[in-house]
């Protein structure tokens, strides 16, 4: 299945970022730890320029811890700050505040020597549903931004103060006009960065079954109490899931749509366990350009 989605508000968002980047000191780049590489938007390269970047491997509680640590090392070895984080956990976002101060310590010191106290400003970037607004609310300690477990909740810019002398600009989740790799598009769809309304969910579920089965067939076996054989096609596995869960229509026909939505929702909700869709070693397998220059 070929996936493309770039609604009009994302074009406006990119223009807004190009304008606001002039007044920010650093970038907070929020990535979903389950698919961090796919969350790096190549369209933002020219916008970010040489601003210091703090990468946030968010939702790390949903991903394989070992693989997430490898991604942390991957971004860090190019000189970028990279933090593993679960932004829904109270107090954890304090790490971000400290990272901002650390990344800009030279600027602050120089201004202090001149007797100037400055406000540090950072722009928060990320694909839809990566947890940007949740992170900011955690930093603030109160709900100052609108959040939701779906893409497209944040539609405009929001400046918020997170600490003395630090302000954060929340921005809409933004993709890129055309995906250069369909596997990247699939990963973004799995983690909820693309609206289900524009997706062929039954077809997407078959692709997810294929990808999960490559990672470990026990993921689906354990969740749905089924047995998967080596020659089972994805549609056969979906049928087994429907049968096991009793997803039936009239005349005992299998309800494929219900089964498809169940698999995708189970993945997004972490009911399938901690799963990483991407590993550092997969960069070449994905046949996509190494984005280390983004760090």
Helices and strands as residue ranges (DSSP letters): H 8-20, G 21-23, E 26-32, G 42-44, H 45-48, E 52-58, G 60-62, H 65-76, E 81-84, H 94-103, H 105-113, E 120-126, H 132-140, E 158-163, E 166-170, H 182-190, G 196-198, H 201-215, H 218-224, H 234-245, G 250-252, H 256-268, G 280-282, G 292-294
